[in-house]
Amino acid sequence: MKQQYSFTYDWNAEAVFIVDTEKFTYEVAMMTLEFFTWEYEPDWDADPIQEVLKKYALEAIRISTQNSWNKSGVIDYWKNNVEGFAPIDGSYGLELIRVSSYSLDQDSLEMEIKEEES
């Protein structure tokens, strides 16, 4: 069965994957979840495919943002430079179909000025 998973980060960046669960299985997801020590601990009671896809989405958005790359650039980079994750070119049942970078905008900055006493 194929499903589309869409992730939006702070209404600013996104990653969208098509997942073929006959290839990208529970076991494949668990291998990735168990491979790393995560900054944000997975919910071990949740569906491991959903949990690991959160990690894939964050990594794809991070790579896109750091390098100003589109989907093709992220997929190409991922093939040889991202350890512990399955390829995202569809060959393992996981295909990145859209990614956008997180963009910073000075209009979103909040500034506070305080007088300092001498």
CNS distance restraints for C-alpha pairs under 8 A (distance, minus, plus):
assign (resid   1 and name CA) (resid  20 and name CA) 5.63 0.50 0.50
assign (resid   1 and name CA) (resid  21 and name CA) 5.62 0.50 0.50
assign (resid   1 and name CA) (resid  22 and name CA) 6.49 0.50 0.50
assign (resid   2 and name CA) (resid  18 and name CA) 6.64 0.50 0.50
assign (resid   2 and name CA) (resid  19 and name CA) 5.34 0.50 0.50
assign (resid   2 and name CA) (resid  20 and name CA) 4.33 0.50 0.50
assign (resid   2 and name CA) (resid  21 and name CA) 6.26 0.50 0.50
assign (resid   3 and name CA) (resid  18 and name CA) 5.68 0.50 0.50
assign (resid   3 and name CA) (resid  19 and name CA) 5.27 0.50 0.50
assign (resid   3 and name CA) (resid  20 and name CA) 6.66 0.50 0.50
assign (resid   3 and name CA) (resid  21 and name CA) 7.92 0.50 0.50
assign (resid   4 and name CA) (resid  16 and name CA) 7.06 0.50 0.50
assign (resid   4 and name CA) (resid  17 and name CA) 5.68 0.50 0.50
assign (resid   4 and name CA) (resid  18 and name CA) 4.50 0.50 0.50
assign (resid   4 and name CA) (resid  19 and name CA) 6.25 0.50 0.50
assign (resid   5 and name CA) (resid  16 and name CA) 5.68 0.50 0.50
assign (resid   5 and name CA) (resid  17 and name CA) 5.25 0.50 0.50
assign (resid   5 and name CA) (resid  18 and name CA) 6.40 0.50 0.50
assign (resid   5 and name CA) (resid  19 and name CA) 7.53 0.50 0.50
assign (resid   6 and name CA) (resid  14 and name CA) 7.27 0.50 0.50
assign (resid   6 and name CA) (resid  15 and name CA) 6.04 0.50 0.50
assign (resid   6 and name CA) (resid  16 and name CA) 4.37 0.50 0.50
assign (resid   6 and name CA) (resid  17 and name CA) 6.52 0.50 0.50
assign (resid   7 and name CA) (resid  14 and name CA) 5.42 0.50 0.50
assign (resid   7 and name CA) (resid  15 and name CA) 5.26 0.50 0.50
assign (resid   7 and name CA) (resid  16 and name CA) 6.16 0.50 0.50
assign (resid   7 and name CA) (resid  54 and name CA) 7.59 0.50 0.50
assign (resid   7 and name CA) (resid  57 and name CA) 6.61 0.50 0.50
assign (resid   8 and name CA) (resid  12 and name CA) 7.04 0.50 0.50
assign (resid   8 and name CA) (resid  13 and name CA) 5.72 0.50 0.50
assign (resid   8 and name CA) (resid  14 and name CA) 4.34 0.50 0.50
assign (resid   8 and name CA) (resid  15 and name CA) 6.67 0.50 0.50
assign (resid   9 and name CA) (resid  13 and name CA) 5.05 0.50 0.50
assign (resid   9 and name CA) (resid  14 and name CA) 5.89 0.50 0.50
assign (resid   9 and name CA) (resid 102 and name CA) 7.77 0.50 0.50
assign (resid  12 and name CA) (resid 101 and name CA) 7.72 0.50 0.50
assign (resid  12 and name CA) (resid 102 and name CA) 5.72 0.50 0.50
assign (resid  12 and name CA) (resid 103 and name CA) 6.89 0.50 0.50
assign (resid  13 and name CA) (resid  61 and name CA) 6.87 0.50 0.50
assign (resid  13 and name CA) (resid  99 and name CA) 7.40 0.50 0.50
assign (resid  13 and name CA) (resid 100 and name CA) 5.11 0.50 0.50
assign (resid  13 and name CA) (resid 101 and name CA) 5.25 0.50 0.50
assign (resid  13 and name CA) (resid 102 and name CA) 4.75 0.50 0.50
assign (resid  13 and name CA) (resid 103 and name CA) 7.55 0.50 0.50
assign (resid  14 and name CA) (resid  57 and name CA) 7.70 0.50 0.50
assign (resid  14 and name CA) (resid  61 and name CA) 6.79 0.50 0.50
assign (resid  14 and name CA) (resid  98 and name CA) 7.46 0.50 0.50
assign (resid  14 and name CA) (resid  99 and name CA) 5.40 0.50 0.50
assign (resid  14 and name CA) (resid 100 and name CA) 5.26 0.50 0.50
assign (resid  14 and name CA) (resid 101 and name CA) 7.28 0.50 0.50
assign (resid  15 and name CA) (resid  57 and name CA) 5.42 0.50 0.50
assign (resid  15 and name CA) (resid  58 and name CA) 7.97 0.50 0.50
assign (resid  15 and name CA) (resid  60 and name CA) 6.88 0.50 0.50
assign (resid  15 and name CA) (resid  61 and name CA) 6.53 0.50 0.50
assign (resid  15 and name CA) (resid  96 and name CA) 7.30 0.50 0.50
assign (resid  15 and name CA) (resid  97 and name CA) 7.77 0.50 0.50
assign (resid  15 and name CA) (resid  98 and name CA) 5.56 0.50 0.50
assign (resid  15 and name CA) (resid  99 and name CA) 4.30 0.50 0.50
assign (resid  15 and name CA) (resid 100 and name CA) 6.60 0.50 0.50
assign (resid  16 and name CA) (resid  57 and name CA) 7.56 0.50 0.50
assign (resid  16 and name CA) (resid  96 and name CA) 5.95 0.50 0.50
assign (resid  16 and name CA) (resid  97 and name CA) 5.63 0.50 0.50
assign (resid  16 and name CA) (resid  98 and name CA) 5.04 0.50 0.50
assign (resid  16 and name CA) (resid  99 and name CA) 6.42 0.50 0.50
assign (resid  17 and name CA) (resid  94 and name CA) 6.65 0.50 0.50
assign (resid  17 and name CA) (resid  95 and name CA) 5.35 0.50 0.50
assign (resid  17 and name CA) (resid  96 and name CA) 4.50 0.50 0.50
assign (resid  17 and name CA) (resid  97 and name CA) 5.55 0.50 0.50
assign (resid  17 and name CA) (resid  98 and name CA) 7.19 0.50 0.50
assign (resid  18 and name CA) (resid  93 and name CA) 7.80 0.50 0.50
assign (resid  18 and name CA) (resid  94 and name CA) 5.91 0.50 0.50
assign (resid  18 and name CA) (resid  95 and name CA) 5.17 0.50 0.50
assign (resid  18 and name CA) (resid  96 and name CA) 6.60 0.50 0.50
assign (resid  18 and name CA) (resid  97 and name CA) 6.90 0.50 0.50
assign (resid  19 and name CA) (resid  24 and name CA) 6.73 0.50 0.50
assign (resid  19 and name CA) (resid  93 and name CA) 5.57 0.50 0.50
assign (resid  19 and name CA) (resid  94 and name CA) 4.73 0.50 0.50
assign (resid  19 and name CA) (resid  95 and name CA) 6.52 0.50 0.50
assign (resid  20 and name CA) (resid  24 and name CA) 5.89 0.50 0.50
assign (resid  20 and name CA) (resid  93 and name CA) 4.62 0.50 0.50
assign (resid  20 and name CA) (resid  94 and name CA) 6.44 0.50 0.50
assign (resid  21 and name CA) (resid  25 and name CA) 5.23 0.50 0.50
assign (resid  21 and name CA) (resid  26 and name CA) 7.98 0.50 0.50
assign (resid  21 and name CA) (resid  93 and name CA) 6.78 0.50 0.50
assign (resid  22 and name CA) (resid  93 and name CA) 7.36 0.50 0.50
assign (resid  23 and name CA) (resid  92 and name CA) 5.71 0.50 0.50
assign (resid  23 and name CA) (resid  93 and name CA) 4.75 0.50 0.50
assign (resid  24 and name CA) (resid  28 and name CA) 5.99 0.50 0.50
assign (resid  24 and name CA) (resid  29 and name CA) 7.12 0.50 0.50
assign (resid  24 and name CA) (resid  92 and name CA) 5.89 0.50 0.50
assign (resid  24 and name CA) (resid  93 and name CA) 4.84 0.50 0.50
assign (resid  24 and name CA) (resid  94 and name CA) 6.35 0.50 0.50
assign (resid  25 and name CA) (resid  29 and name CA) 6.31 0.50 0.50
assign (resid  25 and name CA) (resid  49 and name CA) 7.42 0.50 0.50
assign (resid  26 and name CA) (resid  30 and name CA) 6.16 0.50 0.50
assign (resid  26 and name CA) (resid  48 and name CA) 6.29 0.50 0.50
assign (resid  26 and name CA) (resid  49 and name CA) 6.12 0.50 0.50
assign (resid  27 and name CA) (resid  31 and name CA) 6.23 0.50 0.50
assign (resid  28 and name CA) (resid  32 and name CA) 6.66 0.50 0.50
assign (resid  29 and name CA) (resid  33 and name CA) 6.31 0.50 0.50
assign (resid  29 and name CA) (resid  48 and name CA) 5.78 0.50 0.50
assign (resid  29 and name CA) (resid  49 and name CA) 5.32 0.50 0.50
assign (resid  29 and name CA) (resid  52 and name CA) 5.96 0.50 0.50
assign (resid  30 and name CA) (resid  34 and name CA) 5.95 0.50 0.50
assign (resid  30 and name CA) (resid  48 and name CA) 6.17 0.50 0.50
assign (resid  30 and name CA) (resid  49 and name CA) 7.81 0.50 0.50
assign (resid  30 and name CA) (resid  52 and name CA) 7.83 0.50 0.50
assign (resid  31 and name CA) (resid  35 and name CA) 5.95 0.50 0.50
assign (resid  32 and name CA) (resid  36 and name CA) 6.88 0.50 0.50
assign (resid  32 and name CA) (resid  52 and name CA) 7.06 0.50 0.50
assign (resid  32 and name CA) (resid  84 and name CA) 6.03 0.50 0.50
assign (resid  32 and name CA) (resid  85 and name CA) 6.06 0.50 0.50
assign (resid  32 and name CA) (resid  86 and name CA) 7.99 0.50 0.50
assign (resid  33 and name CA) (resid  42 and name CA) 7.48 0.50 0.50
assign (resid  33 and name CA) (resid  48 and name CA) 7.71 0.50 0.50
assign (resid  33 and name CA) (resid  52 and name CA) 6.19 0.50 0.50
assign (resid  35 and name CA) (resid  84 and name CA) 6.45 0.50 0.50
assign (resid  36 and name CA) (resid  84 and name CA) 7.58 0.50 0.50
assign (resid  37 and name CA) (resid  41 and name CA) 7.93 0.50 0.50
assign (resid  38 and name CA) (resid  42 and name CA) 7.48 0.50 0.50
assign (resid  42 and name CA) (resid  51 and name CA) 6.19 0.50 0.50
assign (resid  42 and name CA) (resid  52 and name CA) 7.85 0.50 0.50
assign (resid  43 and name CA) (resid  51 and name CA) 6.87 0.50 0.50
assign (resid  44 and name CA) (resid  48 and name CA) 7.26 0.50 0.50
assign (resid  46 and name CA) (resid  50 and name CA) 7.51 0.50 0.50
assign (resid  46 and name CA) (resid  51 and name CA) 6.88 0.50 0.50
assign (resid  47 and name CA) (resid  51 and name CA) 6.32 0.50 0.50
assign (resid  48 and name CA) (resid  52 and name CA) 5.95 0.50 0.50
assign (resid  49 and name CA) (resid  53 and name CA) 6.04 0.50 0.50
assign (resid  50 and name CA) (resid  54 and name CA) 6.58 0.50 0.50
assign (resid  51 and name CA) (resid  55 and name CA) 7.07 0.50 0.50
assign (resid  52 and name CA) (resid  56 and name CA) 6.38 0.50 0.50
assign (resid  53 and name CA) (resid  57 and name CA) 5.99 0.50 0.50
assign (resid  54 and name CA) (resid  58 and name CA) 6.26 0.50 0.50
assign (resid  55 and name CA) (resid  59 and name CA) 6.18 0.50 0.50
assign (resid  56 and name CA) (resid  60 and name CA) 6.07 0.50 0.50
assign (resid  56 and name CA) (resid  85 and name CA) 7.75 0.50 0.50
assign (resid  57 and name CA) (resid  61 and name CA) 6.13 0.50 0.50
assign (resid  58 and name CA) (resid  62 and name CA) 6.01 0.50 0.50
assign (resid  59 and name CA) (resid  63 and name CA) 6.14 0.50 0.50
assign (resid  60 and name CA) (resid  64 and name CA) 6.07 0.50 0.50
assign (resid  60 and name CA) (resid  74 and name CA) 6.58 0.50 0.50
assign (resid  60 and name CA) (resid  99 and name CA) 7.01 0.50 0.50
assign (resid  61 and name CA) (resid  65 and name CA) 5.97 0.50 0.50
assign (resid  61 and name CA) (resid  99 and name CA) 6.47 0.50 0.50
assign (resid  61 and name CA) (resid 100 and name CA) 6.47 0.50 0.50
assign (resid  61 and name CA) (resid 101 and name CA) 5.68 0.50 0.50
assign (resid  61 and name CA) (resid 102 and name CA) 7.00 0.50 0.50
assign (resid  62 and name CA) (resid  66 and name CA) 6.05 0.50 0.50
assign (resid  62 and name CA) (resid 101 and name CA) 7.40 0.50 0.50
assign (resid  62 and name CA) (resid 102 and name CA) 7.91 0.50 0.50
assign (resid  63 and name CA) (resid  67 and name CA) 6.11 0.50 0.50
assign (resid  63 and name CA) (resid  68 and name CA) 7.95 0.50 0.50
assign (resid  63 and name CA) (resid  69 and name CA) 7.43 0.50 0.50
assign (resid  63 and name CA) (resid  74 and name CA) 6.40 0.50 0.50
assign (resid  64 and name CA) (resid  68 and name CA) 5.33 0.50 0.50
assign (resid  64 and name CA) (resid  69 and name CA) 4.66 0.50 0.50
assign (resid  64 and name CA) (resid  70 and name CA) 6.27 0.50 0.50
assign (resid  64 and name CA) (resid  71 and name CA) 7.73 0.50 0.50
assign (resid  64 and name CA) (resid  73 and name CA) 7.75 0.50 0.50
assign (resid  64 and name CA) (resid  74 and name CA) 6.09 0.50 0.50
assign (resid  64 and name CA) (resid  99 and name CA) 7.20 0.50 0.50
assign (resid  64 and name CA) (resid 100 and name CA) 6.59 0.50 0.50
assign (resid  64 and name CA) (resid 101 and name CA) 5.19 0.50 0.50
assign (resid  65 and name CA) (resid  69 and name CA) 6.98 0.50 0.50
assign (resid  65 and name CA) (resid 100 and name CA) 7.59 0.50 0.50
assign (resid  65 and name CA) (resid 101 and name CA) 4.33 0.50 0.50
assign (resid  65 and name CA) (resid 102 and name CA) 5.60 0.50 0.50
assign (resid  65 and name CA) (resid 103 and name CA) 7.39 0.50 0.50
assign (resid  68 and name CA) (resid 101 and name CA) 6.84 0.50 0.50
assign (resid  69 and name CA) (resid  73 and name CA) 5.12 0.50 0.50
assign (resid  69 and name CA) (resid  74 and name CA) 6.16 0.50 0.50
assign (resid  69 and name CA) (resid 101 and name CA) 7.71 0.50 0.50
assign (resid  70 and name CA) (resid  74 and name CA) 6.31 0.50 0.50
assign (resid  70 and name CA) (resid  99 and name CA) 6.47 0.50 0.50
assign (resid  70 and name CA) (resid 100 and name CA) 6.71 0.50 0.50
assign (resid  71 and name CA) (resid  75 and name CA) 6.17 0.50 0.50
assign (resid  71 and name CA) (resid  96 and name CA) 7.07 0.50 0.50
assign (resid  71 and name CA) (resid  97 and name CA) 6.93 0.50 0.50
assign (resid  71 and name CA) (resid  98 and name CA) 5.77 0.50 0.50
assign (resid  71 and name CA) (resid  99 and name CA) 5.48 0.50 0.50
assign (resid  71 and name CA) (resid 100 and name CA) 7.76 0.50 0.50
assign (resid  72 and name CA) (resid  76 and name CA) 6.09 0.50 0.50
assign (resid  73 and name CA) (resid  77 and name CA) 6.07 0.50 0.50
assign (resid  74 and name CA) (resid  78 and name CA) 5.92 0.50 0.50
assign (resid  75 and name CA) (resid  79 and name CA) 6.46 0.50 0.50
assign (resid  75 and name CA) (resid  87 and name CA) 7.82 0.50 0.50
assign (resid  75 and name CA) (resid  88 and name CA) 6.21 0.50 0.50
assign (resid  75 and name CA) (resid  89 and name CA) 6.26 0.50 0.50
assign (resid  75 and name CA) (resid  96 and name CA) 7.38 0.50 0.50
assign (resid  76 and name CA) (resid  80 and name CA) 7.58 0.50 0.50
assign (resid  77 and name CA) (resid  81 and name CA) 5.92 0.50 0.50
assign (resid  77 and name CA) (resid  82 and name CA) 7.60 0.50 0.50
assign (resid  78 and name CA) (resid  82 and name CA) 5.11 0.50 0.50
assign (resid  78 and name CA) (resid  87 and name CA) 6.77 0.50 0.50
assign (resid  78 and name CA) (resid  88 and name CA) 7.36 0.50 0.50
assign (resid  79 and name CA) (resid  87 and name CA) 5.96 0.50 0.50
assign (resid  79 and name CA) (resid  88 and name CA) 7.87 0.50 0.50
assign (resid  86 and name CA) (resid  92 and name CA) 6.69 0.50 0.50
assign (resid  86 and name CA) (resid  94 and name CA) 7.82 0.50 0.50
assign (resid  87 and name CA) (resid  91 and name CA) 6.86 0.50 0.50
assign (resid  87 and name CA) (resid  92 and name CA) 6.46 0.50 0.50
assign (resid  87 and name CA) (resid  94 and name CA) 7.17 0.50 0.50
assign (resid  88 and name CA) (resid  92 and name CA) 7.40 0.50 0.50
assign (resid  88 and name CA) (resid  93 and name CA) 7.99 0.50 0.50
assign (resid  88 and name CA) (resid  94 and name CA) 5.18 0.50 0.50
assign (resid  88 and name CA) (resid  95 and name CA) 4.69 0.50 0.50
assign (resid  88 and name CA) (resid  96 and name CA) 5.55 0.50 0.50
assign (resid  89 and name CA) (resid  94 and name CA) 6.62 0.50 0.50
assign (resid  89 and name CA) (resid  95 and name CA) 4.87 0.50 0.50
assign (resid  89 and name CA) (resid  96 and name CA) 6.52 0.50 0.50
assign (resid  90 and name CA) (resid  94 and name CA) 4.73 0.50 0.50
assign (resid  90 and name CA) (resid  95 and name CA) 4.20 0.50 0.50
assign (resid  90 and name CA) (resid  96 and name CA) 7.62 0.50 0.50
assign (resid  91 and name CA) (resid  95 and name CA) 7.78 0.50 0.50
assign (resid 104 and name CA) (resid 108 and name CA) 7.70 0.50 0.50
assign (resid 105 and name CA) (resid 109 and name CA) 7.25 0.50 0.50
